[in-house]
């Protein structure tokens, strides 16, 4: 499964169940990985790749933006693990990163 397939399915879920503000925050956070990584298979997103991506956001934007992205990416990854077939179970690249400062 590729990153955009999983992203669109998660955003469809969020749009049906959460407020427009929550959907917009998640949409903004989840468009960045695809821009930086391309439409890669999810299995290629390792904790090291995730860390490099988060460092890029930190350098280009801010710690607050990086932390919001980490929170939303971790939530979307966990949702995919629970509800999508053929979703990689391990590693959880965005989980357990802690606060970015």
C-alpha positions as CSV (number, residue, x, y, z in Angstrom):
1,X,0.0,0.0,0.0
2,X,1.3,3.5,-0.9
3,X,1.2,6.6,1.2
4,X,-1.4,8.5,-0.7
5,X,-3.9,5.6,-0.6
6,X,-3.7,5.4,3.1
7,X,-3.8,9.1,3.5
8,X,-6.9,9.6,1.5
9,X,-8.7,6.7,3.3
10,X,-7.8,8.2,6.7
11,X,-8.9,11.7,5.7
12,X,-12.2,10.4,4.4
13,X,-12.7,8.8,7.9
14,X,-11.8,12.1,9.6
15,X,-14.1,14.2,7.4
16,X,-17.1,12.0,8.3
17,X,-16.5,12.0,12.0
18,X,-14.8,15.2,13.1
19,X,-15.2,19.0,12.8
20,X,-14.1,20.9,9.7
21,X,-11.3,22.5,11.8
22,X,-9.9,19.0,12.9
23,X,-10.2,17.8,9.3
24,X,-8.3,20.8,8.0
25,X,-5.5,20.4,10.6
26,X,-5.1,16.7,9.7
27,X,-5.2,17.4,5.9
28,X,-2.5,20.0,6.2
29,X,-0.3,17.7,8.4
30,X,-0.7,14.7,6.1
31,X,0.0,16.4,2.8
32,X,3.6,17.1,3.7
33,X,4.9,13.5,3.8
34,X,3.7,12.9,0.3
35,X,5.4,16.1,-0.9
36,X,8.7,15.2,0.7
37,X,8.8,11.4,0.3
38,X,6.7,10.9,-2.8
39,X,4.1,8.2,-3.1
40,X,6.3,5.5,-1.5
41,X,5.1,2.2,-0.2
42,X,4.3,2.5,3.6
43,X,6.8,-0.2,4.4
44,X,9.6,2.1,3.2
45,X,8.8,4.7,5.9
46,X,11.1,3.6,8.7
47,X,11.7,5.4,12.0
48,X,14.9,6.9,10.4
49,X,13.0,8.2,7.4
50,X,10.3,9.6,9.7
51,X,13.0,11.4,11.8
52,X,14.6,12.9,8.7
53,X,11.2,14.1,7.6
54,X,10.4,15.6,11.0
55,X,13.8,17.4,11.1
56,X,13.0,18.9,7.7
57,X,9.7,20.3,9.0
58,X,11.5,21.6,12.1
59,X,14.1,23.4,9.9
60,X,11.6,24.7,7.3
61,X,8.7,25.7,9.7
62,X,8.9,25.4,13.5
63,X,8.8,23.0,16.4
64,X,5.1,23.7,16.9
65,X,4.3,22.7,13.3
66,X,6.6,19.6,13.5
67,X,4.8,18.5,16.7
68,X,1.4,18.9,15.2
69,X,2.5,16.9,12.2
70,X,4.0,14.2,14.4
71,X,0.8,13.9,16.4
72,X,-1.4,13.7,13.3
73,X,1.0,11.3,11.5
74,X,1.1,9.0,14.5
75,X,-2.7,9.0,14.8
76,X,-3.1,8.2,11.1
77,X,-0.6,5.4,11.2
78,X,-2.3,3.9,14.3
79,X,-5.7,4.2,12.5
80,X,-4.3,2.4,9.4
81,X,-2.8,-0.4,11.6
82,X,-6.2,-1.0,13.1
83,X,-8.6,-0.6,10.2
84,X,-6.7,-1.2,6.9
85,X,-5.8,-4.5,5.3
86,X,-2.2,-4.9,4.3
87,X,-1.0,-2.0,6.4
88,X,2.5,-2.5,7.9
89,X,2.3,-3.3,11.6
90,X,5.9,-2.5,12.4
91,X,7.7,-0.3,12.8
92,X,5.5,2.6,13.8
93,X,7.7,5.3,12.4
94,X,6.0,8.4,13.9
95,X,5.1,6.8,17.3
96,X,7.1,7.5,20.4
97,X,9.1,10.3,18.9
98,X,8.3,12.6,21.8
99,X,8.1,16.4,21.7
100,X,10.3,18.1,19.0
101,X,12.1,21.1,20.2
